[in-house]
Structure formats: C-alpha cells, structure tokens
C-alpha cells in the first residue's frame, strides 16, 4: 500500500456550507494537470473555462475557491503556457488589477 492510496484531493465536506473558501491550490493544480494530459480538456479550458470547470475531468468535479474561479474565468490565453504564466503572475503578486480590483497576470483590464 502506498502513501497516496487514501489521498482525497477534494473532500466533499470541504464545501458543506453555503460558502466556498476563497482559494484551494490543490484544485487549481488538478485543473492544470487535466489540461496538461488531455488535449480536448485543454482546448475547452482555453476557449471556455466556465464550461471546463463545470464539466470536470474524467468523471471528477473541480471544487475551486471563489477567488481562484474568478481568476481562472478572467484569464484569456491562447496556450496552456500562457494560461499558466498568467496564473503564476497573479499568485506571485505580479498581476495587474482588473475591473473588480483583483490582480490578473496578463496586464489587461477586465
């Protein structure tokens, strides 16, 4: 038995209340991993992130925090590398502010 045998990256009880946490880096990592390994999911994430999030991947849902979901929905990228750079810039505090006062990595106002 391996250490990760019982690993559950997104326990359902995490979102048991009426509000979600603001951030969940594990879920963002899962989302990016799905985009790396699956061409169709990657295309969907780049073209329509809301649809990609709601569709989930391989029968599993994504449980993103509100801030993470807002950021992902605001990213406009033409490649996964561009998407990841914008996301990293925001997480490192190097993003530009967009319309709702949050930072965004591509420097464009939203």
Secondary structure by P-SEA (a helix, b strand, c coil): ccccccccccccccccccccccccaaaaaaaaaaaaacaaaaaaaaacaaaaaaaccccccccccaaaaaaaaacccccaaaaaaaaaaaaaccbbbccccbbbcccccc
